[in-house]
Amino acid sequence: MGVLHEDVVVISQAEKPGELTVITVNCPDKTGLGCDLCRVILLFGLSICREDAQTDGKWCYLVFWVVGKPNTRWNLLKMRLLEVCPSYFSTSEFDYYKPENQQPKPPDVFLLKFWCSYDREGLLHDVTEVLWELELTIKRVKVSTAPDGRVLDLFFITDNRELLHTKMRQEETIHHLKNVLGKALISCEIELAGAEVTACSQGSSFLPPAFTEDMFNLELPNKHRSGFLAPSPVSVTVDNTLSPSHTLVQILCNDHKGLIYDIMRTLKDYHIQISYGRFFANRKGNCEVDLFLMQADGKKIVDPNKQNALCSRLRMELLHPVRLAVVSRGPDTELLVANPVELSGRGRPLVFHDITLALKTLNTCIFSVEIGRHMIHDREWEVYRILLDEGDGLPVSRNKIEEGVRKVLMGWD
């Protein structure tokens, strides 16, 4: 028999300030489960300080020690974690009840359109935070400023609750936007986006050549290159002598926001399963990761070419999880941020939220935004192009903008 439904995910909240909240997951296993769980935790803005995972190939037990926030909605987090856990019936004799090769239906894309009478510092971030709190996922944004100073915002969004087609959910969304935008809001509409509209979510096909050649290079650079985010080396080693059936991969690196997610999504893309894993980060930000791995066929990773490819990709993903540059776009300044998309088609959580937060902190306004997907070097990337509103000039230098956005994206103080 399986565990009770309420015992699949257990959250033990911290009793005192400074203590960690413990999240325990006990459910059937699947390749990529750790990635899916870490993605949910990252989506809620939580930091993982320690993690243990073990599985026998059919059932797994994972424990996450996380830093919570005063406004964390723990019940909602539990619900979202349960949604990515495989059902007990997926490993039982009742498996024949499930349709074969059932693919989840892609979520409907809605167009949120509103006019504001004027722009202000942090406006876009305030809207982004409202949508995040409402569990609305931003697929693309188009922000335009008219000559008279009015601002037109177009958000292409999906609803994690799948209720945005209802009048009640739309009214709830508009109500929250009115609260944050106040008298600046002129009009607000939500409608289902047609196929011809959603097709444009790929964004502009043109990217600056310097950005594509330098920022999307998948080779490890010999020295620090502008736009790459991690300042220190990453050690990844492989050992096949300690276990008769598993390959041990050991990682030493500095901590950053989404570190465990970056490791897990890389392993998921390689179809590699974790039988046992341990992650620990000390107060100085130094991380140690031990992973006992198997290939999809249940065997160790013995091919030297496969070992080298995996180690190289892990180093790359941990050194450069997000690419960033501040460049000239004619007479204007453009901020470009890119992150690799999982093979499942999902991008990194909260990237746009963090970008707008950083620019709000830097008192820098946004003139226009484009978010698109691009295939570069046979890999899909999610690219954020933010044209900055310079007005009488940028309030801070380009270097300060790059540094400020980098720190928020990486969770560095």
HUCORFEN-V234410 format. One record per helix or strand of 3 or more residues. SS is the DSSP state (helix for helix, strand for strand). FROM is the first residue (numbers start at 1). TO is the last residue. If there is no record, write none. Layout:
SS&FROM&TO, SS&FROM&TO
//
This chain:
helix&5&7, strand&9&12, strand&21&28, helix&33&43, strand&47&55, strand&59&67, helix&74&84, helix&88&91, helix&93&97, strand&110&116, helix&123&133, strand&136&145, strand&151&159, helix&167&184, strand&185&192, helix&195&202, helix&209&215, strand&235&239, strand&247&254, helix&259&269, strand&273&281, strand&286&294, helix&304&319, strand&323&329, strand&332&340, helix&351&361, strand&365&376, strand&379&389, helix&398&410
//
